[in-house]
């Protein structure tokens, strides 16, 4: 190893999987650091765990804390804990993945400080919310290299325990270095987060996630809560977003249930360098008072937007035309502007289940044909009669490389259309509505026979992913389809066509 420059070894290890890197951690110092970086680059602290005090004690050690770049903190109230017996070896943190191999544990024990088995040296269980917050402050101040921070506070009783010191500790430690921040809270929680006056000099990605209520244990009536939420939105959230808007390249909003976000979109300024959006909000609640702000935002941002994900499916009874009609009408009017999504390279759309939804899909593609490289259809399932004309519209997008659709059932003429109109397509992902049944099995048997008569020599498709009823399509059918596509080299983005029995 010493005969090769370090840069060469870094290049070689880029081809290793996460687990392979960790398996080599005991080889030497180079692989130790590489494995430790891989293990602790991205961690999640869930405060509801009974042994969270042991985990917090572990991750605040310098050999761990300095490696953390992506940090998620999910705050939940402290659970009662029972006394634990003394441990005869160093405590190990709970892991998201399989436990490290014995060699890794041995190296870690050599590098990290030894702990005495005496109970007096064991960290004490955290018994109060106030003690939890203080411990988190101590831990966070050790993590100076975090560039991606997600904090979830909606389930924490902030009315009884002030989180301002925790927010201040995070911003003072790594706020100026953050490139991405995700703030997930109820409205009172967002008010508290914003009041801590973070400095995000390098921030490029802003994610806001709103919960439904002002308080997870509400005492206010609905009208009072709605009024307070609207005031916080106008006086705190909108100015906060506008302060960051000149530098934000990716803007994501998620909302669950009844909060009205109309004032947010009506009040935000233009984002001059915005490249990507993801709005996952229920149209019938989130934009119930005035959706025009979102229309204006989308039209103004289309000059720079390259990635658009709009998931506005209404909350309530599925396939209810009364719930979907306002959304369908709004989307139709919004995409009637030929400049809407005109520079988009990636489109991820839920067009409603109404007849007008297909026109929406066609308009979105027609506006973005010069740049579109990936198209994703959400929620709605298409018939063969829907697919054929839609694929013809997609034919105008000469850079289209990836397509994801939901279809009711598969047939060979559908693949004829894909191969004929999208010869340069690289990845095709299909979700099939028909569940496995006697009728479905007969339909797949017919498909396999029909595919034996096809040969798509001019189709450049590389990867095919087909799901049915939430599971991978059976291997027999996948191989029958693959036999007609000479260029196909991969199933389900695995990089190979091997079928696991």
C-alpha positions in Angstrom: 0.0 0.0 0.0 2.8 2.4 0.8 4.0 2.2 -2.8 0.8 3.9 -4.0 -0.1 7.6 -3.4 -3.0 8.2 -1.1 -4.9 9.8 -3.9 -4.8 6.5 -5.8 -6.1 4.6 -2.8 -9.0 7.1 -2.4 -9.9 6.6 -6.0 -9.8 2.8 -5.5 -12.0 2.9 -2.4 -14.7 4.9 -4.2 -15.7 1.6 -5.8 -16.1 -0.1 -2.4 -19.5 -0.4 -0.7 -20.2 1.1 2.7 -19.9 -2.3 4.4 -16.7 -3.2 2.5 -15.0 -0.1 3.7 -16.0 -0.9 7.3 -14.8 -4.5 7.0 -11.3 -3.2 6.2 -11.1 -0.9 9.2 -8.6 -3.0 11.0 -6.0 -3.1 8.2 -4.2 0.1 9.0 -4.6 3.8 9.9 -5.7 4.7 6.4 -8.6 2.2 6.4 -9.4 3.0 10.1 -10.0 6.7 9.3 -11.9 5.8 6.1 -14.1 3.3 8.0 -14.7 5.7 10.9 -15.6 8.5 8.4 -18.1 6.2 6.6 -19.7 5.1 9.9 -20.1 8.5 11.5 -20.5 10.8 8.5 -24.3 10.6 8.9 -25.9 10.0 12.3 -29.4 10.3 13.9 -30.0 11.0 17.6 -33.4 9.9 18.7 -33.9 11.0 22.3 -36.7 8.5 23.0 -34.3 5.6 23.4 -33.8 4.2 26.8 -30.0 4.2 26.5 -29.7 7.5 24.7 -27.4 8.7 27.4 -24.8 6.1 26.5 -25.0 7.0 22.8 -24.7 10.7 23.5 -21.6 10.0 25.6 -20.1 8.0 22.8 -20.7 10.5 19.9 -19.4 13.5 21.8 -15.9 11.9 21.9 -13.5 13.7 19.6 -12.7 10.6 17.4 -16.5 10.4 16.6 -17.7 14.0 16.8 -15.2 15.4 14.4 -16.4 13.0 11.7 -20.1 13.9 11.8 -21.2 16.0 8.8 -24.9 15.0 8.5 -26.8 15.2 11.8 -30.4 14.5 12.6 -31.9 15.3 16.0 -35.3 13.9 16.7 -36.5 15.4 20.0 -39.0 13.5 22.1 -39.8 13.7 25.8 -37.6 11.7 28.2 -38.9 8.2 29.0 -38.6 6.8 32.5 -35.5 4.6 32.8 -34.6 1.8 35.2 -31.1 1.6 36.7 -28.6 -0.4 34.7 -25.9 -2.7 35.9 -22.3 -1.9 35.5 -20.9 -2.9 32.1 -17.7 -4.9 31.9 -16.6 -3.3 28.6 -17.0 0.0 26.8 -20.6 0.8 26.0 -21.5 0.6 22.4 -24.1 2.8 20.7 -27.2 1.5 19.1 -26.5 1.0 15.3 -28.7 1.5 12.2 -26.6 -1.1 10.4 -25.2 -4.5 11.3 -22.7 -4.5 14.1 -19.1 -3.9 13.0 -16.8 -6.8 12.7 -14.7 -7.8 15.7 -11.6 -6.2 14.2 -13.3 -2.9 14.0 -14.4 -3.0 17.7 -10.8 -3.9 18.7 -9.4 -0.9 16.8 -12.0 1.5 18.2 -11.3 0.4 21.8 -7.6 1.1 21.2 -8.1 4.6 19.9 -11.0 5.8 22.1 -10.4 6.3 25.8 -10.9 3.3 28.1 -13.8 3.4 30.5 -13.7 2.0 33.9 -16.3 -0.7 34.6 -17.0 1.0 37.9 -20.6 2.3 38.1 -19.3 5.7 39.3 -17.8 6.3 35.8 -20.9 5.3 33.8 -23.0 8.2 32.4 -26.1 8.7 34.4 -29.5 8.1 32.8 -31.2 11.3 31.7 -34.3 11.8 33.9 -35.7 15.1 32.9 -36.3 17.1 29.7 -34.2 19.9 31.0 -31.3 17.5 31.5 -31.8 16.1 28.1 -31.6 19.5 26.5 -28.4 20.4 28.4 -26.8 17.1 27.4 -27.7 17.7 23.7 -26.1 21.2 24.0 -22.9 19.6 25.4 -22.9 17.0 22.5 -23.7 19.5 19.7 -20.9 21.9 20.7 -18.4 19.0 19.9 -19.7 18.6 16.4 -18.0 21.4 14.6 -17.9 19.9 11.1 -21.7 19.5 10.5 -22.8 20.8 7.1 -26.3 19.2 7.0 -28.6 19.5 10.0 -32.1 18.3 10.5 -34.0 19.0 13.7 -37.4 17.6 14.6 -39.1 19.2 17.6 -42.9 18.9 17.0 -43.3 16.1 19.6 -41.3 17.9 22.3 -43.2 19.9 25.0 -41.4 23.1 24.4 -44.0 25.0 26.5 -42.4 23.3 29.6 -38.8 23.3 28.4 -37.1 26.1 26.6 -35.2 25.0 23.4 -33.6 28.4 22.7 -30.3 27.4 24.3 -30.2 24.2 22.1 -30.9 26.2 18.9 -28.3 28.8 19.9 -25.7 26.0 20.6 -26.3 24.5 17.1 -26.0 27.8 15.2 -23.0 29.0 17.2 -21.2 25.7 16.6 -21.9 25.0 12.9 -24.5 27.4 11.7 -22.2 29.4 9.4 -21.0 26.2 7.8 -24.4 24.6 7.0 -25.2 24.0 3.4 -28.5 22.3 4.2 -30.9 22.7 7.1 -34.3 21.0 7.7 -36.5 22.5 10.3 -39.4 20.2 11.3 -41.8 21.6 13.9 -45.3 22.8 14.8 -45.8 26.6 14.4 -44.7 27.5 17.9 -41.6 25.4 17.3 -40.8 27.3 14.0 -41.3 30.5 15.9 -38.7 29.4 18.5 -36.2 28.2 15.9 -36.4 31.4 13.9 -36.2 33.6 17.0 -32.8 32.1 17.7 -31.6 34.2 14.8 -29.4 31.7 12.9 -26.6 32.8 10.6 -26.6 30.6 7.5 -23.9 32.2 5.4 -23.3 29.1 3.2 -26.8 27.7 3.2 -28.1 26.4 -0.2 -30.9 24.0 0.7 -33.8 25.0 3.0 -36.4 22.5 4.1 -39.4 23.4 6.1 -41.7 20.8 7.5 -44.9 21.8 9.3 -47.0 19.7 11.6 -50.7 20.1 12.0 -51.2 21.7 15.4 -49.8 24.6 17.5 -49.1 22.1 20.2 -49.1 18.3 20.3 -51.4 18.5 23.3 -53.5 21.5 22.2 -55.6 23.4 24.7 -56.6 26.2 22.4 -59.7 26.0 20.2 -59.3 25.5 16.5 -60.0 29.1 15.5 -57.5 30.5 18.0 -54.8 28.0 16.9 -55.4 28.9 13.2 -55.2 32.6 14.0 -51.9 32.2 15.9 -50.5 30.0 13.2 -51.3 32.6 10.5 -49.6 35.3 12.6 -46.5 33.3 13.1 -46.4 32.5 9.4 -46.6 36.2 8.4 -44.4 37.7 11.1 -41.8 35.0 11.5 -41.6 32.4 8.8 -42.0 34.7 5.8 -39.3 37.2 6.8 -37.0 34.3 7.7 -37.5 32.7 4.2 -37.1 36.1 2.5 -33.8 36.8 4.3 -32.4 33.5 2.8 -34.1 33.6 -0.6 -31.1 35.3 -2.5 -28.9 32.3 -1.7 -31.2 29.3 -1.7 -30.8 26.8 -4.6 -33.2 24.1 -3.2 -36.4 24.9 -1.4 -38.6 22.1 0.1 -41.8 22.3 2.0 -43.8 19.5 3.6 -47.0 19.9 5.5 -49.2 17.3 7.1 -52.9 18.0 7.2 -54.8 21.3 8.0 -52.3 24.2 8.1 -53.0 26.9 5.5 -49.7 28.0 3.8 -51.3 30.5 1.5 -49.7 33.5 3.3 -46.3 31.9 2.9 -46.4 31.8 -0.9 -48.1 35.2 -1.0 -45.4 36.8 1.0 -42.1 35.2 -0.2 -39.8 37.1 -2.4 -38.4 35.8 -5.7 -35.5 33.3 -5.4 -33.0 34.5 -8.0 -30.8 31.3 -8.0 -33.4 28.7 -7.2 -32.8 25.4 -9.0 -35.0 22.8 -7.3 -38.3 22.7 -5.4 -40.2 19.9 -3.7 -43.7 20.9 -2.3 -45.5 18.0 -0.7 -48.6 19.6 0.7 -52.4 18.9 0.5 -54.0 21.4 -1.8 -57.4 21.4 -0.1 -55.9 22.5 3.2 -52.5 24.1 2.5 -53.8 26.5 -0.2 -57.4 26.7 0.7 -57.7 30.5 1.1 -55.6 31.6 -1.9 -53.5 29.5 -4.2 -52.5 32.4 -6.4 -49.3 32.9 -4.4 -48.0 29.5 -5.5 -48.9 30.3 -9.1 -46.9 33.5 -9.0 -44.0 31.7 -7.3 -43.9 29.0 -9.9 -44.1 31.3 -12.9 -41.4 33.6 -11.5 -39.1 30.7 -10.6 -39.4 28.9 -13.9 -36.5 30.9 -15.4 -34.1 29.1 -13.1 -35.9 25.9 -12.0 -34.3 22.7 -13.1 -36.0 20.2 -10.8 -39.7 20.5 -10.0 -41.5 18.1 -7.6 -45.2 19.0 -7.0 -47.1 16.6 -4.8 -50.3 18.4 -4.0 -52.7 15.5 -3.7 -55.7 16.5 -1.5 -56.2 14.9 1.9 -59.4 12.9 2.2 -61.3 10.2 0.4 -59.3 8.8 -2.4 -60.5 9.5 -6.0 -63.0 12.0 -4.7 -63.7 14.4 -7.7 -65.1 17.1 -5.3 -61.7 17.2 -3.6 -59.6 17.0 -6.8 -61.6 19.4 -9.0 -60.1 22.6 -7.5 -56.6 21.2 -7.8 -57.1 20.1 -11.4 -58.5 23.5 -12.3 -55.6 25.3 -10.6 -52.9 23.1 -12.2 -54.6 23.6 -15.7 -54.5 27.3 -15.3 -51.0 27.3 -13.9 -49.4 25.2 -16.7 -51.3 27.1 -19.4 -48.4 29.6 -19.2 -45.9 28.4 -21.8 -43.0 29.6 -19.7 -44.0 27.4 -16.7 -41.3 24.7 -16.2 -39.7 25.8 -19.4 -36.2 25.1 -18.1 -37.0 22.0 -16.0 -34.7 19.0 -16.4 -36.6 16.9 -13.9 -40.4 16.8 -13.4 -42.1 14.9 -10.6 -45.9 15.5 -10.9 -49.2 14.4 -9.4 -51.7 15.5 -12.0 -55.0 14.3 -10.2 -57.1 11.4 -11.4 -59.6 13.5 -13.3 -59.7 13.6 -17.1 -58.0 17.0 -17.2 -54.9 15.4 -15.5 -53.7 14.0 -18.8 -53.8 17.4 -20.4 -51.7 18.7 -17.5 -49.1 16.1 -18.1 -48.9 16.9 -21.8 -48.5 20.6 -21.1 -45.8 20.1 -18.5 -43.7 18.0 -21.0 -44.4 20.3 -23.9 -43.0 23.3 -22.0 -39.8 21.5 -20.9 -38.9 19.5 -24.0 -35.7 21.4 -24.6 -34.2 20.3 -21.2 -36.2 17.4 -19.8 -34.0 14.4 -18.8 -36.2 12.7 -16.1 -40.0 12.5 -15.8 -41.9 11.0 -12.8 -45.6 10.4 -12.6 -47.0 10.1 -9.0 -50.3 8.5 -7.8 -52.2 8.3 -11.0 -52.3 5.0 -13.0 -52.4 5.2 -16.8 -54.2 2.9 -19.2 -52.6 1.8 -22.5 -54.8 4.4 -24.2 -53.2 7.0 -21.9 -49.7 5.8 -22.4 -49.4 5.8 -26.2 -50.2 9.5 -26.8 -48.3 10.5 -23.8 -45.2 8.7 -25.0 -45.5 10.5 -28.3 -45.4 13.8 -26.4 -42.3 12.6 -24.5 -40.7 11.9 -27.9 -40.1 15.6 -28.3 -37.8 15.6 -25.2 -34.6 14.5 -26.9 -32.6 14.4 -23.7 -35.0 12.2 -21.8 -33.1 9.4 -20.1 -35.3 8.3 -17.2 -39.0 7.7 -17.1 -41.2 6.5 -14.2 -44.9 5.7 -14.7 -47.7 3.9 -13.0 -49.8 1.7 -15.4 -52.8 -0.4 -14.8 -51.4 -3.4 -16.7 -48.6 -4.4 -19.0 -48.9 -5.5 -22.6 -46.5 -5.9 -25.5 -47.9 -2.9 -27.6 -47.0 -0.7 -24.6 -43.3 -1.7 -24.9 -43.6 -1.2 -28.7 -44.5 2.4 -28.0 -41.7 2.9 -25.5 -39.1 1.4 -27.9 -40.4 3.3 -31.0 -40.8 6.8 -29.5 -38.1 6.8 -26.8 -35.1 5.0 -28.4 -32.6 6.9 -26.2 -34.3 6.1 -22.9 -31.8 4.6 -20.4 -34.0 3.8 -17.3 -37.7 2.8 -17.3 -39.5 2.3 -14.0 -43.1 0.9 -14.0 -45.5 0.2 -11.2 -48.3 -2.1 -12.3 -51.7 -1.8 -10.7 -52.9 -5.4 -11.2 -52.2 -7.5 -8.2 -51.1 -11.1 -8.5 -54.2 -13.2 -9.1 -55.4 -15.8 -11.5 -56.4 -13.1 -14.0 -53.1 -11.3 -13.5 -51.1 -14.4 -13.9 -52.9 -15.2 -17.2 -52.2 -11.6 -18.4 -48.5 -12.0 -17.6 -48.4 -15.4 -19.3 -49.8 -13.7 -22.5 -47.2 -10.9 -22.1 -44.4 -13.4 -21.9 -45.6 -15.1 -25.1 -46.0 -11.8 -26.9 -42.5 -10.6 -26.0 -41.0 -13.7 -27.7 -42.1 -12.2 -31.0 -40.4 -8.8 -30.3 -36.8 -7.6 -30.8 -36.0 -3.9 -30.0 -32.6 -3.7 -31.6 -32.7 0.2 -31.8 -33.7 0.7 -28.2 -30.9 1.8 -25.9 -32.6 1.0 -22.6 -30.1 -0.1 -19.9 -32.2 -0.6 -16.7 -35.8 -1.9 -16.3 -37.6 -1.8 -13.0 -41.1 -3.2 -12.7 -43.1 -3.5 -9.5 -46.5 -5.2 -9.0 -48.5 -5.1 -5.8 -45.5 -3.5 -4.0 -43.1 -6.3 -4.9 -40.7 -6.9 -7.7 -42.3 -8.4 -10.8 -41.6 -12.2 -11.1 -38.2 -13.1 -12.6 -39.7 -15.2 -15.4 -41.6 -12.2 -16.8 -38.6 -9.9 -16.3 -36.4 -12.2 -18.3 -39.0 -12.7 -21.0 -39.1 -8.9 -21.5 -35.3 -8.6 -21.3 -34.9 -11.2 -24.1 -36.5 -8.7 -26.5 -34.2 -5.7 -25.4 -30.6 -6.5 -26.4 -29.2 -3.4 -24.7 -30.7 -4.2 -21.3 -28.1 -4.8 -18.6 -29.8 -4.2 -15.3 -33.0 -4.9 -13.3 -34.2 -2.6 -10.5 -31.0 -0.4 -10.8 -28.9 -3.2 -9.4 -26.4 -3.1 -12.2 -27.1 -6.7 -13.2 -29.9 -8.9 -14.4 -29.5 -11.7 -11.9 -32.8 -12.9 -10.5 -32.6 -13.9 -6.8 -34.8 -17.0 -6.2 
